[in-house]
Amino acid sequence: MIMFTASDSLRTAAMDALPGQFGARILEEMDIAYSDGLARDMAPLYERVKSVIPSVEWPFFAPYIKAINELKKEKNAVILAHNYQTPEIFHCIADVVGDSLQLAIEASQAEGDVIVQCGVHFMAETSKLLCPEKTVLMPDMGAGCSLAESITAQDVRALREAYPGVPIVTYVNTSAAVKAESDVCCTSSNAVKIVNGLGKSGAERVLCIPDEYLAQNIAREADVEVIAWKGRCEVHELFTAEELQQYREDDPGLKIIAHPECKPDVLDEADFSGSTSAMIKWVSDNQPERVMMVTECSMSDNIAVENPQVNFVRPCNLCPHMKQITLPKVLEAMVLNRTEITVDAAVADKARAAVERMIELSK
């Protein structure tokens, strides 16, 4: 196999540039362009995703998809993509897709030398915590998270002083520094199980940080008192109960499923609530005629590919951070080996322990 190496001039030009500006030049150096031959080679893949990727966009996406998939083999790389990634990433280049818990588990078991994280920054940090010996690449360091930015390690230390002896359960949507100050992490998939597990171990109260609405929703099913922080997901907090009521009035047969980062009264209007992986399973199992996903917009597109008989009503709230990840940026990350994720050794061991405890308690 001939390994592709970018030219020195490209590497120099890209050194201080923003992500995504040199994808086309890399394709040129790799001698990959859209052509009749490339279209024929990639026709089976496009046939699978044509319902969610317009034909006018495919000539732009296809060369990047081919280049990225070739580089994965060369570099022994694995691409992890969150359920909120766009279809051209989710269906065309990802090796593993899932929610935060699934990606954390898969990262801990990844066999490649390189992990490319198609998600937001805290997910890449989590992968590095679980695979410290591997190279973890983040295509755009600007892909942050409103929840992760809502709390600091200093805030957690202050909470521990204010609530001595109360276990701290931290949502994975946080920095490694925050995780390091926590007792155990959780995701929307396993939060209730972990909180109730602490109750069985003798805890009477539990701090659930930083998502206020997730904590309120956990409290409804918890056997212990749940104390919340004031963080919110900027996507899920936009949904309102009144909005869902109007959808039901306009379409009485519509099924509504919602993410637990939404307000409790939004979940009250839903037929089902759960993590993104649970939402996917619900649609697959129930095959509703029409369904509305009360979560990030790309979820509907990604699920629609596997469920062609289901009609998706799309209240399109996009996550601006997830959408920072694009095919040109992924290609640049793989060619230029950027940006490599590092975690301060002073926090890595403690943060890793909180994540590993979550995985163990989820079994």
HELIX and SHEET records of a PDB file:
HELIX    1   1 ASP A    8  ALA A   14  1                                   7    
HELIX    2   2 GLY A   23  MET A   30  1                                   8    
HELIX    3   3 ASP A   36  ASP A   41  1                                   6    
HELIX    4   4 ALA A   43  VAL A   49  1                                   7    
HELIX    5   5 TRP A   58  LYS A   75  1                                  18    
HELIX    6   6 PRO A   87  PHE A   90  1                                   4    
HELIX    7   7 SER A  100  GLN A  109  1                                  10    
HELIX    8   8 HIS A  121  LEU A  130  1                                  10    
HELIX    9   9 ALA A  148  SER A  150  5                                   3    
HELIX   10  10 ALA A  153  ALA A  162  1                                  10    
HELIX   11  11 ALA A  176  ALA A  180  1                                   5    
HELIX   12  12 ALA A  191  LYS A  200  1                                  10    
HELIX   13  13 GLU A  212  GLU A  221  1                                  10    
HELIX   14  14 HIS A  236  LEU A  238  5                                   3    
HELIX   15  15 ALA A  241  ASP A  250  1                                  10    
HELIX   16  16 PRO A  264  ASP A  268  1                                   5    
HELIX   17  17 THR A  276  ASN A  286  1                                  11    
HELIX   18  18 SER A  298  GLU A  306  1                                   9    
HELIX   19  19 MET A  322  GLN A  324  5                                   3    
HELIX   20  20 LEU A  327  LEU A  336  1                                  10    
HELIX   21  21 ALA A  345  LEU A  361  1                                  17    
SHEET    1   A 4 VAL A  96  GLY A  98  0                                        
SHEET    2   A 4 ALA A  77  HIS A  82  1                                        
SHEET    3   A 4 VAL A 114  CYS A 118  1                                        
SHEET    4   A 4 THR A 135  LEU A 137  1                                        
SHEET    1   B 4 VAL A 184  CYS A 186  0                                        
SHEET    2   B 4 ILE A 168  TYR A 171  1                                        
SHEET    3   B 4 ARG A 205  ILE A 209  1                                        
SHEET    4   B 4 GLU A 225  ALA A 228  1                                        
SHEET    1   C 4 PHE A 272  SER A 273  0                                        
SHEET    2   C 4 LYS A 255  ALA A 258  1                                        
SHEET    3   C 4 ARG A 290  VAL A 294  1                                        
SHEET    4   C 4 ASN A 311  VAL A 313  1                                        
END                                                                             
